[in-house]
Amino acid sequence: MVIVFMRASIGTTFLASALFKLVAPSAFIDSLPALGAPIRFARAVGVTVIVSEAIVAACMLLGGPALAAGMTAGTALLLLFSAVVAWAFARGVRANCYCFGSGSTPISRVDLVRNGGFLVVLAMGGVASAVSGPNPFLSVGTATFQAPIEAIVAAAAGLGFAMVWSQLPEIVRLVAAVPYRHDMPHGS
């Protein structure tokens, strides 16, 4: 079931990321020079990122032999994105993150934590794949699931995780904006 969770969460994350960038590609592409991409290559880098994310999502959906390629590409992209964010953050760059479209949140260490969480999911999927070997959950269109309810639950959990975890920087920003007063009486 770990593989189903991984496929759902990583596939959803990369698909959403690619689709949100496609909604406003110029905003994403225009943000790349602030993160270190040479201006003259920003468009090519932007298109490459969007296409690469879509390919990872497709590999998660297709499974089978494509799954290993998708896991490898997803890991490489997350490591690259993390390196770019860490480098920009270390230089004091105050660029907004267009990871999932809006660009309403500046890059921060939380982006690195978010990427780290997705890397853990990929690692868990890799270990599960290595341990389980050939598995009906590795192929799309398999009619005979050994445990369909568990697969549905694992896929739903993966989707839920992706929806929440991908928005971690925004959630942290919102929670940090809510004042907490421990000295307030209950009911106030």
TORPA-4810 file (N, C-alpha, C, O; in nm, 3 decimals):
<nodes>
NODE_1_0.080_-0.120_0.000_0.000_0.000_0.000_0.085_0.127_0.000_0.040_0.233_-0.042_M
NODE_2_0.209_0.115_0.048_0.301_0.230_0.048_0.322_0.278_-0.096_0.331_0.399_-0.121_V
NODE_3_0.331_0.185_-0.189_0.354_0.222_-0.328_0.233_0.299_-0.382_0.250_0.396_-0.456_I
NODE_4_0.114_0.256_-0.348_-0.007_0.326_-0.392_-0.010_0.467_-0.333_-0.039_0.563_-0.404_V
NODE_5_0.021_0.478_-0.202_0.028_0.609_-0.137_0.129_0.699_-0.208_0.100_0.814_-0.238_F
NODE_6_0.248_0.643_-0.234_0.354_0.720_-0.299_0.311_0.765_-0.438_0.328_0.882_-0.474_M
NODE_7_0.255_0.674_-0.516_0.213_0.710_-0.652_0.107_0.820_-0.649_0.113_0.914_-0.728_R
NODE_8_0.011_0.808_-0.558_-0.096_0.909_-0.551_-0.042_1.044_-0.505_-0.074_1.147_-0.564_A
NODE_9_0.040_1.044_-0.400_0.088_1.172_-0.347_0.188_1.239_-0.440_0.178_1.359_-0.464_S
NODE_10_0.284_1.164_-0.491_0.385_1.225_-0.579_0.324_1.260_-0.714_0.351_1.367_-0.769_I
NODE_11_0.242_1.172_-0.767_0.175_1.201_-0.895_0.088_1.325_-0.887_0.093_1.411_-0.975_G
NODE_12_0.008_1.334_-0.781_-0.078_1.451_-0.761_0.003_1.578_-0.745_-0.029_1.682_-0.803_T
NODE_13_0.108_1.570_-0.666_0.192_1.687_-0.641_0.254_1.741_-0.769_0.247_1.861_-0.797_T
NODE_14_0.316_1.653_-0.846_0.381_1.699_-0.968_0.280_1.741_-1.075_0.305_1.834_-1.151_F
NODE_15_0.167_1.674_-1.081_0.063_1.715_-1.177_0.008_1.852_-1.141_-0.005_1.939_-1.227_L
NODE_16_-0.024_1.872_-1.014_-0.076_2.002_-0.970_0.026_2.113_-0.995_-0.009_2.221_-1.041_A
NODE_17_0.152_2.085_-0.964_0.257_2.184_-0.984_0.268_2.224_-1.131_0.276_2.342_-1.164_S
NODE_18_0.268_2.125_-1.219_0.277_2.154_-1.364_0.154_2.230_-1.411_0.166_2.328_-1.485_A
NODE_19_0.035_2.187_-1.370_-0.087_2.252_-1.416_-0.098_2.396_-1.366_-0.140_2.485_-1.441_L
NODE_20_-0.062_2.419_-1.239_-0.069_2.555_-1.186_0.029_2.646_-1.258_-0.001_2.764_-1.281_F
NODE_21_0.145_2.595_-1.295_0.241_2.676_-1.370_0.189_2.704_-1.511_0.214_2.811_-1.567_K
NODE_22_0.117_2.609_-1.569_0.061_2.630_-1.703_-0.048_2.735_-1.705_-0.072_2.799_-1.808_L
NODE_23_-0.115_2.755_-1.592_-0.220_2.857_-1.584_-0.160_2.996_-1.604_-0.220_3.080_-1.671_V
NODE_24_-0.044_3.020_-1.546_0.023_3.150_-1.558_0.172_3.127_-1.583_0.254_3.156_-1.496_A
NODE_25_0.206_3.074_-1.701_0.348_3.040_-1.725_0.441_3.161_-1.719_0.555_3.147_-1.675_P
NODE_26_0.395_3.276_-1.762_0.485_3.392_-1.763_0.524_3.434_-1.621_0.637_3.477_-1.598_S
NODE_27_0.432_3.422_-1.526_0.465_3.457_-1.388_0.573_3.364_-1.334_0.667_3.408_-1.268_A
NODE_28_0.559_3.235_-1.362_0.660_3.138_-1.318_0.793_3.165_-1.388_0.897_3.170_-1.322_F
NODE_29_0.791_3.181_-1.519_0.913_3.203_-1.596_0.982_3.333_-1.554_1.104_3.338_-1.544_I
NODE_30_0.903_3.438_-1.530_0.960_3.566_-1.488_1.024_3.559_-1.350_1.110_3.641_-1.317_D
NODE_31_0.983_3.462_-1.269_1.040_3.448_-1.134_1.175_3.377_-1.133_1.248_3.384_-1.034_S
NODE_32_1.208_3.309_-1.240_1.328_3.224_-1.241_1.460_3.300_-1.233_1.551_3.253_-1.165_L
NODE_33_1.476_3.417_-1.297_1.604_3.487_-1.282_1.637_3.525_-1.138_1.754_3.524_-1.099_P
NODE_34_1.536_3.557_-1.058_1.562_3.590_-0.918_1.617_3.469_-0.842_1.686_3.484_-0.742_A
NODE_35_1.585_3.349_-0.892_1.632_3.226_-0.827_1.765_3.178_-0.885_1.818_3.075_-0.843_L
NODE_36_1.819_3.253_-0.983_1.950_3.219_-1.036_1.955_3.176_-1.181_2.064_3.156_-1.235_G
NODE_37_1.841_3.160_-1.246_1.841_3.121_-1.387_1.882_3.243_-1.472_1.828_3.352_-1.452_A
NODE_38_1.975_3.225_-1.565_2.010_3.338_-1.654_1.885_3.385_-1.730_1.805_3.303_-1.775_P
NODE_39_1.869_3.514_-1.742_1.750_3.571_-1.806_1.727_3.511_-1.944_1.613_3.478_-1.979_I
NODE_40_1.834_3.496_-2.021_1.816_3.447_-2.158_1.772_3.301_-2.163_1.723_3.255_-2.266_R
NODE_41_1.789_3.227_-2.054_1.749_3.086_-2.050_1.623_3.062_-1.965_1.579_2.948_-1.952_F
NODE_42_1.566_3.167_-1.909_1.454_3.152_-1.816_1.337_3.078_-1.881_1.275_2.992_-1.819_A
NODE_43_1.305_3.112_-2.006_1.193_3.047_-2.074_1.221_2.897_-2.094_1.134_2.814_-2.068_R
NODE_44_1.340_2.864_-2.139_1.375_2.724_-2.161_1.375_2.646_-2.029_1.328_2.532_-2.023_A
NODE_45_1.427_2.709_-1.922_1.427_2.644_-1.791_1.283_2.623_-1.745_1.248_2.516_-1.694_V
NODE_46_1.200_2.725_-1.761_1.060_2.715_-1.720_0.985_2.604_-1.792_0.914_2.525_-1.729_G
NODE_47_1.001_2.599_-1.922_0.934_2.495_-2.001_0.986_2.357_-1.960_0.909_2.262_-1.948_V
NODE_48_1.117_2.346_-1.939_1.176_2.218_-1.898_1.121_2.173_-1.763_1.092_2.054_-1.745_T
NODE_49_1.107_2.264_-1.670_1.053_2.229_-1.538_0.909_2.180_-1.552_0.874_2.076_-1.496_V
NODE_50_0.826_2.252_-1.625_0.685_2.215_-1.641_0.673_2.078_-1.708_0.596_1.993_-1.662_I
NODE_51_0.747_2.058_-1.814_0.742_1.930_-1.886_0.793_1.817_-1.796_0.735_1.709_-1.792_V
NODE_52_0.901_1.842_-1.723_0.957_1.740_-1.635_0.858_1.701_-1.525_0.842_1.583_-1.493_S
NODE_53_0.791_1.799_-1.469_0.690_1.770_-1.366_0.576_1.687_-1.425_0.529_1.593_-1.361_E
NODE_54_0.532_1.721_-1.544_0.425_1.645_-1.609_0.469_1.501_-1.637_0.390_1.408_-1.625_A
NODE_55_0.595_1.484_-1.675_0.646_1.349_-1.701_0.648_1.266_-1.573_0.611_1.148_-1.575_I
NODE_56_0.691_1.325_-1.462_0.691_1.253_-1.334_0.548_1.210_-1.299_0.525_1.096_-1.259_V
NODE_57_0.453_1.302_-1.315_0.313_1.269_-1.286_0.264_1.155_-1.375_0.196_1.064_-1.327_A
NODE_58_0.298_1.159_-1.503_0.256_1.053_-1.595_0.318_0.919_-1.556_0.251_0.816_-1.562_A
NODE_59_0.445_0.919_-1.516_0.511_0.795_-1.474_0.444_0.736_-1.350_0.431_0.614_-1.338_C
NODE_60_0.401_0.821_-1.258_0.331_0.773_-1.138_0.199_0.709_-1.177_0.159_0.608_-1.120_M
NODE_61_0.131_0.768_-1.273_0.003_0.714_-1.319_0.022_0.582_-1.394_-0.050_0.486_-1.370_L
NODE_62_0.120_0.579_-1.483_0.142_0.460_-1.566_0.194_0.341_-1.488_0.155_0.228_-1.515_L
NODE_63_0.281_0.366_-1.392_0.338_0.257_-1.315_0.424_0.167_-1.400_0.484_0.211_-1.498_G
NODE_64_0.431_0.039_-1.363_0.512_-0.056_-1.438_0.655_-0.008_-1.450_0.711_0.045_-1.355_G
NODE_65_0.716_-0.027_-1.567_0.854_0.015_-1.588_0.872_0.167_-1.576_0.982_0.213_-1.545_P
NODE_66_0.767_0.243_-1.600_0.777_0.388_-1.592_0.789_0.436_-1.447_0.838_0.547_-1.422_A
NODE_67_0.746_0.354_-1.353_0.747_0.397_-1.213_0.887_0.427_-1.162_0.909_0.529_-1.096_L
NODE_68_0.982_0.340_-1.191_1.120_0.363_-1.145_1.176_0.491_-1.206_1.244_0.568_-1.139_A
NODE_69_1.147_0.514_-1.333_1.193_0.638_-1.399_1.128_0.760_-1.334_1.194_0.861_-1.311_A
NODE_70_1.000_0.750_-1.303_0.930_0.860_-1.238_0.983_0.888_-1.099_0.997_1.004_-1.059_G
NODE_71_1.013_0.781_-1.026_1.067_0.799_-0.892_1.206_0.864_-0.898_1.238_0.951_-0.817_M
NODE_72_1.287_0.821_-0.992_1.420_0.878_-1.009_1.412_1.025_-1.051_1.480_1.110_-0.994_T
NODE_73_1.328_1.054_-1.150_1.313_1.192_-1.196_1.253_1.281_-1.087_1.296_1.395_-1.069_A
NODE_74_1.153_1.229_-1.015_1.093_1.306_-0.906_1.194_1.339_-0.798_1.197_1.451_-0.747_G
NODE_75_1.276_1.242_-0.763_1.381_1.264_-0.663_1.480_1.368_-0.712_1.517_1.460_-0.638_T
NODE_76_1.524_1.355_-0.837_1.620_1.451_-0.893_1.561_1.593_-0.896_1.630_1.689_-0.860_A
NODE_77_1.436_1.605_-0.938_1.373_1.738_-0.942_1.361_1.798_-0.802_1.392_1.916_-0.783_L
NODE_78_1.317_1.719_-0.706_1.303_1.771_-0.570_1.438_1.813_-0.511_1.447_1.914_-0.442_L
NODE_79_1.542_1.736_-0.538_1.676_1.773_-0.492_1.724_1.901_-0.561_1.781_1.989_-0.497_L
NODE_80_1.699_1.911_-0.691_1.736_2.033_-0.765_1.659_2.154_-0.713_1.718_2.259_-0.688_L
NODE_81_1.527_2.139_-0.697_1.445_2.250_-0.645_1.495_2.292_-0.506_1.503_2.411_-0.476_F
NODE_82_1.527_2.194_-0.423_1.575_2.225_-0.288_1.708_2.298_-0.292_1.729_2.393_-0.216_S
NODE_83_1.797_2.256_-0.381_1.927_2.324_-0.394_1.908_2.468_-0.439_1.973_2.559_-0.388_A
NODE_84_1.819_2.490_-0.535_1.793_2.626_-0.585_1.735_2.714_-0.474_1.778_2.828_-0.455_V
NODE_85_1.639_2.660_-0.400_1.577_2.737_-0.291_1.681_2.766_-0.182_1.689_2.879_-0.134_V
NODE_86_1.760_2.666_-0.143_1.861_2.686_-0.039_1.965_2.789_-0.082_2.006_2.874_-0.003_A
NODE_87_2.007_2.781_-0.208_2.106_2.876_-0.259_2.049_3.018_-0.262_2.116_3.112_-0.220_W
NODE_88_1.927_3.033_-0.310_1.864_3.165_-0.314_1.842_3.219_-0.173_1.868_3.336_-0.145_A
NODE_89_1.795_3.133_-0.086_1.769_3.174_0.052_1.899_3.215_0.121_1.901_3.314_0.194_F
NODE_90_2.006_3.141_0.098_2.136_3.172_0.157_2.191_3.305_0.108_2.263_3.374_0.180_A
NODE_91_2.157_3.342_-0.015_2.202_3.470_-0.071_2.112_3.585_-0.030_2.139_3.700_-0.065_R
NODE_92_2.006_3.556_0.045_1.914_3.661_0.090_1.812_3.701_-0.015_1.750_3.807_-0.003_G
NODE_93_1.793_3.619_-0.116_1.695_3.649_-0.221_1.555_3.640_-0.161_1.523_3.542_-0.094_V
NODE_94_1.474_3.740_-0.185_1.338_3.743_-0.134_1.237_3.716_-0.247_1.139_3.789_-0.262_R
NODE_95_1.262_3.614_-0.324_1.174_3.580_-0.437_1.053_3.503_-0.386_1.060_3.433_-0.285_A
NODE_96_0.944_3.517_-0.456_0.825_3.440_-0.424_0.835_3.302_-0.485_0.899_3.281_-0.588_N
NODE_97_0.770_3.207_-0.418_0.770_3.069_-0.464_0.651_3.047_-0.558_0.536_3.070_-0.521_C
NODE_98_0.680_3.005_-0.678_0.575_2.972_-0.775_0.564_2.820_-0.792_0.523_2.771_-0.897_Y
NODE_99_0.601_2.748_-0.687_0.600_2.601_-0.693_0.462_2.548_-0.730_0.450_2.452_-0.806_C
NODE_100_0.360_2.610_-0.675_0.224_2.564_-0.701_0.137_2.677_-0.754_0.018_2.683_-0.726_F
NODE_101_0.198_2.766_-0.829_0.122_2.863_-0.905_0.117_3.005_-0.856_0.162_3.095_-0.927_G
NODE_102_0.064_3.029_-0.737_0.029_3.166_-0.699_0.147_3.257_-0.676_0.140_3.375_-0.711_S
NODE_103_0.254_3.208_-0.619_0.368_3.294_-0.589_0.339_3.391_-0.477_0.405_3.494_-0.466_G
NODE_104_0.240_3.360_-0.393_0.202_3.452_-0.287_0.291_3.440_-0.163_0.284_3.524_-0.074_S
NODE_105_0.373_3.337_-0.158_0.456_3.314_-0.041_0.604_3.319_-0.081_0.646_3.250_-0.174_T
NODE_106_0.684_3.402_-0.009_0.827_3.405_-0.039_0.893_3.271_-0.006_0.846_3.199_0.083_P
NODE_107_1.000_3.239_-0.076_1.072_3.115_-0.046_1.122_3.121_0.098_1.154_3.227_0.151_I
NODE_108_1.129_3.005_0.159_1.175_2.997_0.298_1.227_2.857_0.327_1.225_2.769_0.240_S
NODE_109_1.272_2.839_0.448_1.317_2.706_0.492_1.202_2.606_0.488_1.225_2.486_0.474_R
NODE_110_1.080_2.654_0.501_0.964_2.565_0.500_0.953_2.494_0.364_0.907_2.380_0.358_V
NODE_111_0.994_2.560_0.257_0.994_2.495_0.125_1.088_2.374_0.126_1.060_2.272_0.063_D
NODE_112_1.198_2.387_0.197_1.293_2.276_0.207_1.234_2.161_0.289_1.254_2.044_0.256_L
NODE_113_1.160_2.195_0.394_1.093_2.092_0.474_0.988_2.021_0.390_0.976_1.898_0.393_V
NODE_114_0.911_2.100_0.313_0.809_2.041_0.226_0.873_1.945_0.126_0.827_1.832_0.111_R
NODE_115_0.979_1.989_0.060_1.048_1.902_-0.036_1.105_1.778_0.032_1.102_1.669_-0.023_N
NODE_116_1.158_1.797_0.153_1.210_1.684_0.229_1.102_1.581_0.257_1.127_1.461_0.252_G
NODE_117_0.981_1.627_0.288_0.870_1.535_0.311_0.837_1.454_0.188_0.811_1.334_0.196_G
NODE_118_0.837_1.520_0.073_0.811_1.447_-0.052_0.925_1.350_-0.084_0.901_1.242_-0.138_F
NODE_119_1.047_1.387_-0.051_1.160_1.297_-0.072_1.148_1.173_0.018_1.183_1.062_-0.024_L
NODE_120_1.098_1.191_0.140_1.076_1.077_0.229_0.971_0.983_0.168_0.987_0.861_0.172_V
NODE_121_0.864_1.041_0.112_0.761_0.958_0.049_0.821_0.879_-0.068_0.793_0.760_-0.083_V
NODE_122_0.903_0.944_-0.150_0.969_0.873_-0.260_1.062_0.763_-0.209_1.067_0.655_-0.267_L
NODE_123_1.134_0.791_-0.103_1.223_0.690_-0.046_1.143_0.571_0.008_1.183_0.456_-0.011_A
NODE_124_1.031_0.599_0.074_0.947_0.490_0.124_0.894_0.407_0.007_0.889_0.284_0.015_M
NODE_125_0.855_0.473_-0.100_0.808_0.401_-0.218_0.918_0.318_-0.280_0.894_0.206_-0.325_G
NODE_126_1.039_0.370_-0.281_1.153_0.296_-0.334_1.184_0.172_-0.252_1.209_0.065_-0.307_G
NODE_127_1.182_0.187_-0.120_1.206_0.072_-0.033_1.095_-0.031_-0.050_1.122_-0.151_-0.062_V
NODE_128_0.970_0.015_-0.052_0.857_-0.077_-0.069_0.866_-0.150_-0.203_0.837_-0.270_-0.210_A
NODE_129_0.906_-0.080_-0.308_0.922_-0.143_-0.439_1.031_-0.248_-0.438_1.016_-0.356_-0.495_S
NODE_130_1.142_-0.217_-0.372_1.254_-0.310_-0.366_1.218_-0.435_-0.285_1.258_-0.546_-0.319_A
NODE_131_1.145_-0.415_-0.178_1.109_-0.526_-0.090_1.000_-0.614_-0.151_1.006_-0.737_-0.142_V
NODE_132_0.901_-0.550_-0.213_0.785_-0.627_-0.260_0.806_-0.690_-0.396_0.740_-0.789_-0.430_S
NODE_133_0.898_-0.636_-0.476_0.919_-0.690_-0.611_0.796_-0.667_-0.696_0.721_-0.572_-0.673_G
NODE_134_0.774_-0.753_-0.796_0.658_-0.737_-0.883_0.530_-0.732_-0.800_0.510_-0.811_-0.707_P
NODE_135_0.445_-0.640_-0.835_0.330_-0.609_-0.752_0.217_-0.563_-0.841_0.242_-0.485_-0.934_N
NODE_136_0.094_-0.605_-0.819_-0.016_-0.561_-0.904_-0.040_-0.411_-0.895_-0.103_-0.354_-0.984_P
NODE_137_0.009_-0.347_-0.790_-0.012_-0.203_-0.775_0.087_-0.123_-0.858_0.077_0.000_-0.864_F
NODE_138_0.183_-0.189_-0.920_0.281_-0.119_-1.002_0.233_-0.098_-1.145_0.299_-0.028_-1.222_L
NODE_139_0.123_-0.156_-1.182_0.074_-0.143_-1.318_-0.063_-0.078_-1.318_-0.144_-0.100_-1.228_S
NODE_140_-0.086_0.001_-1.419_-0.219_0.061_-1.434_-0.305_-0.038_-1.510_-0.255_-0.116_-1.591_V
NODE_141_-0.431_-0.035_-1.485_-0.522_-0.123_-1.558_-0.526_-0.265_-1.506_-0.589_-0.351_-1.568_G
NODE_142_-0.461_-0.291_-1.394_-0.466_-0.425_-1.337_-0.607_-0.448_-1.283_-0.655_-0.371_-1.201_T
NODE_143_-0.671_-0.552_-1.329_-0.809_-0.577_-1.289_-0.819_-0.651_-1.158_-0.923_-0.648_-1.093_A
NODE_144_-0.714_-0.718_-1.117_-0.722_-0.800_-0.997_-0.637_-0.741_-0.886_-0.521_-0.780_-0.869_T
NODE_145_-0.693_-0.650_-0.812_-0.624_-0.598_-0.695_-0.643_-0.697_-0.582_-0.752_-0.751_-0.563_F
NODE_146_-0.539_-0.720_-0.507_-0.548_-0.813_-0.396_-0.631_-0.753_-0.283_-0.696_-0.827_-0.208_Q
NODE_147_-0.630_-0.623_-0.269_-0.700_-0.556_-0.159_-0.752_-0.421_-0.208_-0.692_-0.318_-0.179_A
NODE_148_-0.864_-0.420_-0.282_-0.909_-0.295_-0.342_-0.944_-0.186_-0.241_-0.917_-0.069_-0.266_P
NODE_149_-1.003_-0.221_-0.129_-1.038_-0.120_-0.030_-0.913_-0.054_0.026_-0.906_0.068_0.039_I
NODE_150_-0.813_-0.137_0.058_-0.688_-0.081_0.109_-0.620_0.007_0.005_-0.561_0.110_0.040_E
NODE_151_-0.627_-0.032_-0.121_-0.567_0.049_-0.227_-0.639_0.182_-0.240_-0.575_0.286_-0.259_A
NODE_152_-0.770_0.181_-0.230_-0.848_0.305_-0.237_-0.814_0.396_-0.119_-0.796_0.516_-0.136_I
NODE_153_-0.806_0.337_-0.001_-0.771_0.416_0.118_-0.630_0.473_0.105_-0.607_0.590_0.136_V
NODE_154_-0.535_0.392_0.059_-0.397_0.440_0.042_-0.390_0.551_-0.063_-0.318_0.649_-0.044_A
NODE_155_-0.464_0.536_-0.173_-0.466_0.640_-0.276_-0.529_0.768_-0.222_-0.479_0.878_-0.247_A
NODE_156_-0.639_0.755_-0.148_-0.705_0.873_-0.091_-0.613_0.941_0.010_-0.606_1.064_0.015_A
NODE_157_-0.544_0.863_0.090_-0.449_0.920_0.186_-0.336_0.992_0.113_-0.294_1.100_0.155_A
NODE_158_-0.288_0.933_0.004_-0.183_0.998_-0.075_-0.230_1.130_-0.135_-0.157_1.228_-0.134_G
NODE_159_-0.353_1.130_-0.186_-0.409_1.254_-0.241_-0.423_1.360_-0.132_-0.388_1.476_-0.152_L
NODE_160_-0.474_1.319_-0.017_-0.490_1.413_0.095_-0.357_1.468_0.141_-0.343_1.588_0.165_G
NODE_161_-0.260_1.380_0.154_-0.126_1.423_0.194_-0.072_1.526_0.096_-0.020_1.630_0.136_F
NODE_162_-0.084_1.496_-0.034_-0.032_1.587_-0.136_-0.100_1.723_-0.129_-0.035_1.827_-0.140_A
NODE_163_-0.231_1.722_-0.110_-0.306_1.849_-0.106_-0.264_1.935_0.013_-0.253_2.056_0.000_M
NODE_164_-0.240_1.873_0.128_-0.203_1.948_0.248_-0.053_1.980_0.247_-0.014_2.096_0.265_V
NODE_165_0.031_1.879_0.226_0.175_1.898_0.237_0.229_1.995_0.132_0.323_2.069_0.159_W
NODE_166_0.171_1.994_0.012_0.219_2.085_-0.092_0.195_2.231_-0.054_0.262_2.321_-0.104_S
NODE_167_0.099_2.254_0.034_0.069_2.389_0.078_0.131_2.424_0.213_0.092_2.522_0.276_Q
NODE_168_0.227_2.344_0.258_0.290_2.365_0.388_0.340_2.508_0.410_0.313_2.564_0.516_L
NODE_169_0.411_2.569_0.316_0.456_2.707_0.340_0.339_2.804_0.364_0.348_2.892_0.450_P
NODE_170_0.232_2.788_0.290_0.116_2.874_0.308_0.049_2.847_0.442_0.005_2.941_0.510_E
NODE_171_0.041_2.721_0.482_-0.019_2.685_0.610_0.063_2.744_0.725_0.008_2.800_0.819_I
NODE_172_0.195_2.731_0.717_0.282_2.787_0.820_0.266_2.938_0.826_0.260_2.995_0.935_V
NODE_173_0.259_3.003_0.712_0.241_3.149_0.710_0.109_3.188_0.775_0.105_3.284_0.853_R
NODE_174_0.003_3.117_0.745_-0.128_3.148_0.803_-0.131_3.123_0.953_-0.185_3.204_1.028_L
NODE_175_-0.074_3.012_0.996_-0.072_2.980_1.139_0.014_3.081_1.214_-0.021_3.122_1.325_V
NODE_176_0.125_3.122_1.156_0.213_3.219_1.220_0.146_3.356_1.233_0.181_3.434_1.321_A
NODE_177_0.051_3.385_1.146_-0.017_3.514_1.148_-0.126_3.520_1.255_-0.174_3.628_1.288_A
NODE_178_-0.166_3.405_1.308_-0.271_3.402_1.410_-0.206_3.423_1.545_-0.123_3.343_1.588_V
NODE_179_-0.243_3.533_1.612_-0.182_3.557_1.742_-0.229_3.454_1.844_-0.346_3.417_1.847_P
NODE_180_-0.137_3.411_1.926_-0.170_3.316_2.031_-0.138_3.383_2.163_-0.026_3.429_2.186_Y
NODE_181_-0.238_3.387_2.247_-0.216_3.447_2.379_-0.248_3.343_2.483_-0.364_3.307_2.503_R
NODE_182_-0.147_3.296_2.549_-0.168_3.193_2.650_-0.232_3.249_2.776_-0.280_3.173_2.860_H
NODE_183_-0.232_3.383_2.791_-0.286_3.443_2.911_-0.434_3.482_2.896_-0.493_3.540_2.987_D
NODE_184_-0.494_3.450_2.780_-0.635_3.482_2.761_-0.721_3.382_2.839_-0.695_3.262_2.835_M
NODE_185_-0.822_3.433_2.909_-0.911_3.338_2.979_-0.991_3.258_2.878_-1.021_3.306_2.769_P
NODE_186_-1.024_3.136_2.914_-1.104_3.051_2.826_-1.239_3.116_2.803_-1.297_3.175_2.894_H
NODE_187_-1.289_3.104_2.681_-1.419_3.160_2.644_-1.412_3.302_2.596_-1.515_3.359_2.559_G
NODE_188_-1.292_3.362_2.593_-1.280_3.500_2.545_-1.262_3.503_2.398_-1.250_3.611_2.339_S
</nodes>
